[in-house]
Amino acid sequence: MQRLSSLLLALAVPALAAAADGGVSATPSKPDGGVAAPEKPVGYLKTADDKELYALGYSFGRNLQVFDLSPSELEIIRKSISEGATDKKPLIPLETYGPKIQELAAARHTRAAQKKEARDKPYLDAAAKQKGAQVLSSGVVYIPEKEGTGPAPKASDEVTVNYVGKLTNGTEFDSSYKRNQPLKFQLDKVIPCWTEGVQKMKVGGKAKLTCPSAVAYGPRGAGGVIPPNATLVFEVELLAIN
């Protein structure tokens, strides 16, 4: 039972800790002590609590992608979540089947990865056909948007960039612009897509990098906000070579 609970928490909780908007908790008041504006309804979500619960469920669902669930299997998950949340007696001995969850994930992993790559291939193909696009040796699609000046960085250089990261469905998962905090890093210490792509840029330049999963975060995903085997899109601005 303890192992099952720990695994389920591991699937759901990291997604909340690294949510793209910095977290799911609502702020009841403004920093100056004033009352925050009323929560704006979004679809069927009417309150801040609704949105936090949605974030919980969505994050959990995203982490289930590794299981490559069919509609009927997803329905079993829905029912079991409802029964567990209402403390109904389980239909099976959880101490027997709980430890098998990791085995199931491993067995489904390859199948899920292949399907995700097949779904993302048209996106990569379309990106490669855009004006000025260059397909690099790793499969990264590099599209220059603004030319910079001076030398390009080497893999061993430290660089400073601003960037926006998105999934292929348009969901923004990170932005240094929103944090008002450019990112500084050694170029060979990040995902291969960035190592290869940013080396083609010059200071002051901007480019779009479309990164196949294999040169992004691969089967592990990242922080709960980047699903396993996800193709990613980054808009990168090279500010400095340090």
Disulfide bonds with the S-S distance in Angstrom:
Cys193-Cys211 1.93
